[in-house]
Every structure is written in C-alpha cells, then in structure tokens.
Amino acid sequence: MEKEMQGAEIPLTETGQNGQLGGSDSHTDPPLPNTPMERLLSTREVAELLNIHEKMVYTLVAEKGLPATKITGKWLFPRYLVEQWVENNTINFPERIRPLTANQRLIVLAGSNDILLDQTITLYNRSFKGHLAVFGNLGSTGGVQALRNNLCHIASSHLIQDDEADYNFQFAASECEQMPVLVNFARRQQGLLVRRDNPLSIFSVADLGKPGLRLVNRSLGTGTRLLLDRELDKAGLRGDRITGYDQEVGRHMDVGLEILAGRADVGPAIEAVAGALDLGFVPLRWERFDLLVSREVFFEEPIQSFFGLLQSDPFRAMARALPGYDVSQAGKIVFPENR
C-alpha cells in the first residue's frame, strides 16, 4: 500500500491497533515505586506539586486541559502527563533550532540503544562518504523528548503502550506537537539474560523473587525498564525486594557484561546480547523497535539515504548474523497509516 504525504509516495506497513494521534498477590504491601498505581496522583498531591489551591486543580482540568481521569468518582492524575502538561504550557522557551536541512550532512540519532542499529550507523558512515551519522544513548523516552526539542533528527524507541498491544504511538503523540513519521527498524526479542546453562533455573520474571538472586537493571526511561517493571507488577513482585534492582546500566551490552563478570545473575536485555556474549536467554516477548522522525525533515536526502539502507542486502545480512531480530518490515512506514 502507499500513502501520499507532502506530494510524495511512501510505502506503508501494518500498524498495531491504534496509530491515532492523540496477576496480583494477596499481601497489603504498598505498591512498588514507579508502578502504574504509584504514578497516579490525587487532587491534593497535584495541588502540592503545582503549589496551587486544590480548587484551582479542577479549573485547570476544565479550562486548561490538565490531564486527568475519573475513577469511581475520584479524580486521578498520571504524574508523567501532569509534568508534560507543565512543559507544554511553559512560555519563553529559547528559540528552537530547525533540524536537518538539505545542505547539512550530519544525522543525529538519539534514544534506545541497539546492536543492529549501531552496525547500521557504521554501514551508513562507510556507504556515504562525506556524511556522518552519530548516536546519543538517552533511552527511548529521552529520544522522543530530544526529537520534540529538535536535538536529534531520528529518535529510536520501543515504548510499550498501556494496553500492551502497540508501541510508541501513545508516547509520541503526548510528547510532540505534531505526530512524527514512524518507520520500523526491526522486531526484536526482549527477555532476561542469565549465565550460560542457566544454573539458577530462571525461566520467568516470577523467578526473580528467588532468595539470593542478583539482578542488574536498565535505567529509568528505557523501554526495557518499562517492560520489566510491568512484568514484575504482573508477577506480584516488588523491585525493592530484589537485590540489584537499583543497580542500573545504560546499555543492553552492559547488562550482559555484568553477568559475564559474575557481578549479577540476571538482567533484562535483547537476545542479540546473549548471542554476542554466549549467555543464556529467557524470552519475554517480541517488540517493535521504531525510528521516529519529524515530517519537516523526512524527505531530506540524508534521512532517506539512511532509511534506504534498511531494505538493503548488507543490512539484512547483518540482521541474519544476530539472533533475535525480524527485519521483514524494516524501512516500512508505520505511521501515517493508510486510511
């Protein structure tokens, strides 16, 4: 299928369920910090956060679009949406710099790190002499925010949505004034890295509750950490009761290196790291890993050259050499979808 955008024809691929703009345990311990329930604020807590009277909170909901939801007659406010609302309503921002222009030869990518993406950046730099692509490891959330602030041209992201049926749409729509173009980079297998031969018999997230087990974790704001926290919540496990939950590293490869060095027994990462370091791997789910780019620069020649590599033979050969990747839809546009 094809969709016309800004006068040019661009290929499309299937999306998830949306694409629009826009197990519990029986104990009564308080919820784990950063779980969905912990991120919900009451009217009083929002008033304290914004340093205003509680009655003003209702005015902001009605007249200024302060994000809120009403459950059994009680107003609740997702904290991250309140913080984004404050950012989006801030005035006197410094003038934003226009991203890539036709006479520039630099592409800045930022967001979630990935082994195949690193290799693709190297392939681009070797294939297009006089051009340069560089990457900033900010995590998926940081990448989307960098795109919003015109600090990068392409954001890499794999943020699972609240319904767990799709990726990235919800976060891109809430962060960006205009929904960016979403291009699929790959589907990849997320899971738990363990020592070779899995001596501690770790077969699911529920096994992270075993006494004496040492975890190494990913940073807040990464899609991998978001997935792990969701799975811990489903298993009824508290992160603060798992040794090493607060030990955070910045890359998937760093998780594997901590396990390889014997400083940890298990950690969340992609299957490609297990293959690179000869570690064991417990799969959790396949996820969609996308590249987000503003419509303003989508058709610039360097951007199109980079996306063109995703359907090239060298790219597919690199993907075949790594476990845990499906690049059958690589380079296809996920959004805008064909309507």
N, C-alpha and C positions, 0 to 999 in steps of 0.2 A: 504494500500500500504506500501511497505517497500523500504528503500534505504540503500545501503551498504556504510558505512563510516568507514574508518580505520579498515576494516576487521570485523566489527560487524553489525548486522542487527538492525535498529532503526525504530520505527513507524513514519509514516508521517501523516499530516493532510493537509487540503486545505489551500492555501495561498490566498492573495489578487491578484491584477492584476499583481504585479511585483515579487519581491523576487530576482531580479538580483543584482549582485554586482554593484558594481559600484555606492449687491444692492447698489447703490451709491446715495448720495444726491447731491443737486444742488449747495450748497454753495461752496465757494472757500477757506475755511479754510485750512491751511497746514495739511498734514497727521499726524495722531497720532503717537508719538514716538513708535518705536518697531513694527509698522505695516510693512507688506512686502515692501511697497514703501520706507519707511523711512530707511530700512536696505540696500537699493541699493546705492552704491557709484559711483560717476563719476570718470573718469580717474584722474582728478585733485585731488579729495579727496583721492583716493588711493595713489597717489604720496605723498600727505601730510602725510598720515598715515604711510607710509613706509620711509618717509624722503628721497625720491629719485626724480630725474627729471621725468617729465611726459613721455618723450620718452622711459625711461627705463621700464615703466609700460608695454608698448607694447612688449618690448623684453622679459619680464618675462612671458607674455601671450603666446608668440610664442615658447619660448625656455625652459621655466621652469614650464609650466603648471599652471600658476596663473589662478584661476577660473574666468571666465568672460562670459558674454552673449552679443550679439549684437542685439539691437532692433532699427529698423528704422535708421540704420547707426550709432548708438551711442553705445559705449561700456559702459556696466553697470556691477558692481561687487557686488555680495551679500557679505555684510560685514562679516558675520559669516564664510563664506567659505574662505575669504581672511585671517582671523585670524587663521583658522585651517591650511591653507596652510603655514603660517609662522611657526606654531607649528611643523607641519610635516617635515619642512625643517630645523629645528633647529638641530645643531650638538652638540656633547659633553653633551648629556643628561647623568645623573647618570645611572649607570648600573641598568637595571630593574630586579626586583626580580621575579623569577619564581613563578607562583601562587600555587595552591594546589598540593601537591604530595601525593603519596599513603600512606606515613606514618604519614600524618597530620590528625587531627580530628576536625579541625575548618573550617567552611564555613562562609565567609564574603559576605553578600548581600548588595547592595547599589543601590539607585535610588529612584523611586517613591514609596511613602508610600501607604499602602492599609490595610484595616481592616482584610480582609481574609488572606492576606499574613502574617500579624502579628500573627494571630492564627495558621497558618501553621508552622511558625518558632517555636512557642511554642510546637506544636504537634511533630515536629522533635526532639526537645530537650528532650521531655518526652519519645519518642519512641526509641531513640538510645542513651543509657546510655554511657557516656564516650565521646560523640560527642557534639559539640556545634555549633549552627548557630546564627549569630548576624547580625544586620541590621543597615546601615547608611543611614539616610534620607537626600539625596542630590538632589532630584528631578530627573526626567527622564534623562535630559541632563547630569547632574552630574554623574549619574550612568553609562551611556555609556562612559563618559570620564574616570571614575575610572576603568572601565573594560579595556579600552585601555592602561592605565598606570599600570595595574596589581596591583591595590589597592583593588580589590574585585574579587571574583570568579564568582558571578552571579550579573547581573545588571537587575533591574526591570524597564520597560519602556512602555509608551503608547503615543509616539510622533506621532501625526498625520502628514502625509506627505502633500506636497504642493498640490497634486491632490485630497486630502481628501478621496482617495479610499483605502488606506492601512496605515499601521503603522510600524514604526521602521526601515524598510529596508534602507531607504534613509539616516537616521542619523547614523546607524551602519556602513554602507558602507563608509561614508565620514570620520568617526572618527577612525575606526580600520584598521590596516594594512591588516588583514585577516578577512573576514566576519565571525562573531561568529555564533554559533548554536542558533537559536531562538526557544524556547519552549513556547507554550501557557500556561499561568496560568489561565486565565479566560476571558470571555467577561463581561463587567460591564457597568452599566448605568450611564452616566455623565449628570449633569444638574445643576439647581440652587436650593439651599436651601433657603427656606423662613420660616417665622414664621407660626406656626400652624394655619390652616384655611385660610392662605394667605390673611390677612386683607388689604394689599396694592394692591391686584389684579395684581400680577406679573405673566404673563403667557408666556412670551418670553423674549429673550435678548433685544428686542426693548423697552420693558417696563423699562429697566434700565435707560432710559432717563427721567423718571418722576421726576419732581422737588421735592426736599426734601428727596429723597430716599438715604439710606446709604449702600454702598457696603463694603464688606470685601473681599479681593482678595488673590490669591495664588502667590507664589514667581515666579520671572522670572526663566526660565529654567525648570519649571514643565510642564508636558503635559497638565494639567488642565488650566494653564495660557495661553498656546499656543492656546488651543481650544477657550477660552473666547475671546482672542484678535481677532481671526479670525471671531467669531460670531459678535463681536462689529463692526468690519470693514464691514461686510456684511450688518449690520443694519444702517450703516452710522453714528455711534456714536463715539464720541471722549472720550477716557478714562479720560483725564484730566478735563472733564466737569462733571464727575460723582463723587460725594462725596464719599471718601473712596477708590477710585481706587488705590491709593498708599499705602493703609493700607494692608500690606502683612502678611500672617501667613504661617507656614511651613507644616501644615498637613490638610487633609480633616476634621478631627475631630475638629481642631481649628476653622475652618470656622463655623461649627455648634455651637460651644461653644460661639463664639462672637454673633451669632444671638440669642441663648438661653439666654444670659446675657443681651440682649437688646442694645448692642453696635452697632449692624448692623441690617439691614433689609433683606439682600440678599447676597449670595455669591456662587461661583462655587464649587461643590463638588460631590462626588458619592452618589447614592441613599442609600447605606448602612448607611451613617451617619444620614440621615433623619429617618431611622428606629430605630437607636440606641437612638436618642435624641427626638423622637416624634415631628419632624419638618415637614413642608410641603416641597414638592419636585416638581419642574418643569423639566421634562425630556428634554434633548437636543439631545443626540444620544448614541447608544451603541458603545463601543470602544473595541479594542483588547488590552489586557494587557499581555505583554510577559516577559519572563525571558531569558536573553542573557548570554551565557557562551562561553568561548574560547574553540576551538576544542582540545587544548592541555590538558585540564583537564576534558572534558566532560565525559569520561568513568571512571573517578576516582570513587571509591566505595562510598564516602560520597555524591558526587554530584548525582550519580544515586539513592542513597537512598532517597535523598530529592525529586527528580523528581518522584520517585516511589510513594511517598505519594499523589501526585496529582491525582492518579487514585484509591485511597483507599476509603473505606467506611467512615472512620472518616472524611476525608477531604470533601467528598460530603455531609455529614451530616452537617458540619459546614457551607457550602455554602447554603444549603437549609434553614438554620436558619436566613440567612441575605437576605434582599431584594436587587434586582438589580444585581444579578450575574447569569451567564450562564457558567457552568463548563463542558459542554458536550464535549469540545475539550481539557480540561485540561490535561497536560502531553504529548500532541502530538507535534511533531516537525513541525514547520512552515517553517524553513529553515535549511538545504538544502531541496529544494523541489524535488519531483520525476520528472525527465525529460525523 
